[in-house]
């Protein structure tokens, strides 16, 4: 009777947690309610965790508590300390931990099966699938973290790489099929299975360049959710099933939207090695008409101060320079002079989905002056100045004009259609795609070279002195 009562209570709390997960995700769809959505989802996870302690005949309670403490304290401390510019690295790292946890659950169940604990074919199949997906997500996310953190400077491309990757994936599937078919296999087979899956996750991620990292992070997030859902079935845990399914579905949709924003299929993102030469110096510009025309901060500040409308286009360079606070001060100074200021956000600007929105929100920029590509593009033609800070590929007009360009067809922000364009940039290098930006050579563009935060400060000073 007690066990039945506990089971009923646990399932009820899991159902409530699932509702909070879904409502929280819904609230995250808007910057205005996103903070509340995170809190709701967090409360749901706390409830689900506490309810698990009511599981009848729960063992290893001390180890569970120790594991929670060892996980929660470093996570809380690191989340408080991490700079907003480094948030993509943390997202990639923690997403990998989720995939690793799902794979660990699968590993435990498969080892139990090898020791004689009978699992149904369905459960064992789901365990194997969760193990494959979770392990790939774990090792792939760790590589994504290392690339974002600068620990891996270059993308690794070698001869017949895709053939080797395909061979490894087929080998993983064969081993998985053997494990399911035999029911009980030697532990060495299980260990080999996980090693090959780890290697595949590494090899499939290392060729991917920085231009595609937002899509990769979103994809691994979807894979982690799917792995968690599969392992929820293995453990008969409703909370894991629902949470994993929600995360997997949301991540999949987001990945598709991100790929669409780049006008490239997911297969091209994963297997083309696009953007592998990230951060390279400017290459042959013989095919580019015009010349790079520098401007000093004072003249640029005057141009913006006497404008009617200014559109600011932030990119990853703003995050690196941590210039968002200075940009907001500049915005307020312009608004005080009755200049209309708006922010234009490209879906793949930065190193993770919503990266620029997070940075601007941290600086205190109001949500009602932040617009996405579809909302703002028509307004560039009526704008006196487009200020581009740290953005590159997402404003490159060659995406509209050159079918031979690797970024052709990618929807871009139409900064080139503004009456004047000011580009804050540290140097003359290309963007993550390695494609020369024709915007920088346009007749209406002026280059303001220097650190983003410093240049924003000088622009602010120039406006204030008028």
N, C-alpha and C positions, 0 to 999 in steps of 0.2 A: 504493500500500500504506500509506504514512504517513497519507494523508488518511483512509483507511478506519479505521485505528487511532485516529486523533484523533476521528473521528466517533463511533466505538463508545464511547470514553472519555467524550466529552461527553454522549452520551445516557445513559450509566450514571450519571454524576454528576447529571444533571437528574432522573433517576428517584429517586435517593437524596434529592435536595432536595425533590422532590414528597412523598415519604414524611414527611420532616421537617416540611413545611408542614402536612400533614394531622394528624400526631401533635401538633404544636404547637397547632393550632386546637382539637383535642380537649382538651388540657390546659388551654386557656384557658377551658373551660366551668366550671371551679371556681376560686374565689378562692385556694384552698389551692395549686393547681398552676399557676396562671396565669403566674407569674413564669418557671417552668421552660418553659412552653409558648412564651413570647415568645423565650426564649433558643434553643430548638430551631428555631423558625421563622427566627430571625435567622441561625443557623448554616447553615440550608438556603439562605437567600438569598446568603450569602457564598460557599458552594460553587458555586451556580449562576452567580454573577458571575465567579468565578475560572475556571470551566470555559469560559465564553464566550471567554476570551482564547486558548483552544486552537483556536478556529475556523479551519479552513484558509483561507489567503489573506486573513486579517483585515487590513484597512487602517485608516488614521487612528488608529493605536494611541496616539500622543501626545495627540490630542484626547480620546480615550476616558479616558485616565488623568487628564488635566486636568479633565474633566467630573466624574469620580468625586470628585476632591479638592474641587472647588468645591461639590459637592453635600453631601459627607459632613461636612466641617469645620463649616460653618454649622449643619447639622442637629444634629450632636453638641453644639455649644455651646448652641444654643437649647433643645434637649431637657434639658440639664443646668440651665439657668437658669429655664425656664418654671415658674411657680407652678402648683400642682395646681388652683387655682381657674380657671386659664386653659387647662387641658388641652383642653376642647372646641374652643377656637379653633385650637389646634395640630392637633388631629385633622382639623378641617374644612380647614385650610390644606394639610396634607400629603396629604390625600385628593384635594384639587383638583390637586396637583402630579402625582399618579399618573394622573388622568384627562387632564391636559395632556400628559404624556409619551406616553400611548397615542395621543392625537390628533396629536402631532408625528410619531410613526412613520407614521401614516396619511398625513399631509401629505407626508412625504418620498416615500412610495411613489406617491402620486397625481401628484406633480410629476415623478417619474421616468417615469411612464406618459405624461404630457403631452409629455415630451421624446423619446418613441419607444420606451421600454422596454416590451415587451409583457407584460401581466399577464392571467392567465386571468379569465374572468367571475366565477368563484367568489372568487378572491383579491381582485379589485377590489370586489366586493360587500361582503366582510368588511371591507376597508379603509374603505369608505364608512360602514358601520354603526359600526365602531370610532371613526371620526372624529366622527360625530354624537354618539354616547354619551359619548365622552371629552371632547369640547369642552363639551357641556352640563354634565357633571360638574365640569369645571374652572371655568367661569364661575359656576355655581351655588354651588360650594363656596367660592369667593372671596367671594361675597355673604353666604353663611352665616357665614364668618369675620368679615366686616365688621359684621354685625348682632350677633354674639356679643361682639365687641370693643367695641361701642358706637360704631363709626365711622359706622354708619347707625342713627340713633335711631328712625326711624319706618318702618313698612311702607308701601310705595308702592301705592296703589290708585287706579285711574282708570277712567273710563267705557269700557265695552266691552273691558276688558283681556283677558278670556278669549278673546274673538273674535279680537283681534289676535294673541294667543299661538297660537291654533289656525292662523291664517293663516300665521304665521311657520313653524310646524312643517310645514305642508303644503308651503310653499316650500322648506324644507330637503330634504324627501323628493323633491320634483320635481327639484331640482338634483342630488341624489344619484343619482337614476335616470338623469338625463342623462349624468352622469359615467360611470356603469357602461355605459350603452348605447353611448356614443360611444367609450369606451376611452381616447381621447386628447382632452382639451379644453384650451382656452387657460388659462394660469395665472390670468388674471383671474376665471374662473369658479370655480376652486378657492378663491381668496382670498374671493370673495363667499360661497361655501358656508360657509367657516369663520366669517366675520363674522356671518352670519345665525344660525349655531349658537351663537356666543358670546352674541349678543343674546337669543336664546331662553332660554338658561340664566339670564341675569340677570333677565329679565322674569318667568320662572316662579317665581323665588325671592324677589324683593323683596316680594311681597304676604304672604308666609308669616310669621306671628307667632312670638314666642318660645315659645309653648306647644307648637308643633309642631316645634321645632328638633331635638329628639332623633331624631324620625322622619325628618326631612329629611337629617340627617347620615348616618343608617343607609342611606337610599335612595341617596344619592350614592356611598356606599361600595360598594354593590352595583353601581351603574352603572360605577364605575371598574374593578371586577373584571371585569365583562363586556367592557368596552372592551379591557382588557389581554388577555383570552382571545382576542378577535377578532384583535387584532394579532399574537398568538402564532401563529395560523394563517397570517397574511400572511407572517411571517418564518420559518415552519416551526420555531418554537422551542417545544419541549415544555414547558420550565419555565414559560414565560409562559402557555401554554394551561392547564396544571394549576393554577398559582397563581391566575390570573385566574378560572378556573371555581370554585375553592374559595372565593375571596373573594366572587365574585358570588352563589354559592348561599347562603353564610353571611349575607351582607348582606341578601339577599332574605328569608330566613327571619326574621332579626332585625327587619326592617322590618315584616313582617306581625305579629310578636308585639307590637311597640311600638304599632302601630295598633290591635290587638285590646285592648291595655291601656288605650287611650283610647276604645274602643268606637266607632271611626270608620274608614271605609274610606280607603284611600290617596288615592282621588280627592278626598275631602273635605278631606284634609290639604293637598293640592296646590292645589286650586282654590277653596276656600271663603273664604280670607282670614281664617280663624279665629284669634283672638288677635292681630290686627293692632294693636290698641290696647294693647299690652303696657305694664305698669308704670303705668297710669293711676291717678289718684286715685279714691277710693271714690265711686261714683255714687249714684244714688237708692236709699236703703235702706228706703224706705217699706214695701216688701213683706216686710221681714225682722222677725221677732218677736224681742223681747228687746233688750238693749242691750250695748254694749261695757263690760266691767268690768275695770279695771286692777288689777294686783297688784304689790307691790314684791318685789324679789329675795329679801329675807330671809324673807318669809312663804312664798314659793314654795319656797325651799330647805328650810324646816322641813317643809312638806308632803311633799316628796320624801324627806327624811331618815327620816321615820316611816312611809313606805309599805312595803308588802311587795313590790310589783312596780311598776316604772316602765318604760314603753316610750317610747323616744326616736324621733321621726319627723324625720329631717333632710330638707332641701330645698335648692334653689339658694341661698337666703339664707345658709345655713351656709357654702357655698362662697365667696360674695362676702365675708362677714365673716372668712373663714379661721378659723372657730371650732372646727374639728374636734379640735384638740389640747386646747382647754379643755373641750370636751364629754367627751373621753376622761378627763381628770383628774377631772371631775365624776363620771363613771361609776365610776372606781376608788374615789373617796371614798364613794359610795353602796354599792358592793360591800363595802367595809370595814365598813359598818354593817349588813351582812347583807341588803341590799336586792337583790332580783333585778332586773337591768337587761337589757333587750333592745332591739335596734334594728330598726325596721320600715322596709323599703325598698320604695318604689313603683317599678315598671318604668320610668316616665318622669320620675322625680324628677331634677332637674338639667337640664343642657343636652346630655348625650350618654348613650347607653346605659351603665349601670354607673358613672355619675359619682359617686354617693354611696358606692358600694363602694370606689372608688379613693381617695376622700378619707379614709374611715374606715381603710382599710388603711394609708395614709400615716401616720395618727396612731397606729397600733399597736393598733387595736381588734381583738380576737380574732374570727376568722371564725365561731366557734360561738355567738356571741351576736347575729349579724346574720341577719335572716330576711326573706324576701320576702313579698309581700302574701298569698299563699295560705297560707303557713305561720303567719303571725302574727295574721291578722285575728280569729280566734276568741278570742284571748287578751285583747283590749282590755276585754271585759266583766269579766274577773277582775283587771284592773289598777287600782291606786289612782290612778296619775297617768300621763297621756300628755303628754310634753313635745314640742311641735311647734316646731322651730327652722328658720325660713326656708321651710317648706312651705306651700302654699296650696291650689291646685286639687285636689291629690291627697288632701286630707282634707275636701273640701267635701261635706257630707251632701246638698246639693241635687241631687247627681248621682244619688241614689237616689229622690228624692221629686218632682221637678218635671219633667214631660215637655217643658215648653217651654224648659228651660234648654239652652244649647249643649253643656253637659257631661253631660247626662242619659244614664244608662246606662254611663258611664265607671266601671270598677271603682275603688273608693277604699279607702284605709286607714280602718278604722272607729274612728278616734281619738275620735269623739263618744260612743262607747259606754263609754269609761273613766269611772271615778267622778269624776275631776277632770282637766281639761285646762288646761295652761299653754302659751300660745303666745308665743314670742319673735318679735317683729316690729319692724322699724324705724319703721313708720308705719301709717296706716290705708288705704293703697292696696289695690287689688284685685290678683289674681294675673295671670299672663300672659294668661289667657283674658278678662280684664275682667269676670269674674263675681263678684258680692259673695259672700263666704264666710259661710254661715249658721252654721258652727261657732263663729265668733268671737263670735256673739251668744247662744250657748246658755247655759242656766242654770249648767252645770257648767264653763264656760270662763272663764279669767282671762287677761288680756292683759298681757304683760311687755314694754313698749316700750323699744327701744334697740338698739344695735349687738349683733349676735349674740355676738361674742367677749367683749365687755365684760359682757353679761348672764350669759353662761355662767360668767365669772370671779366675778361677784357671787353667783351660785347656789352655786358651789364654796365661796366664803368663808362663806356662810351655813350650809352643811352642816358645814364644819370647825369652826365656832364652837360647835356644839351639844355 
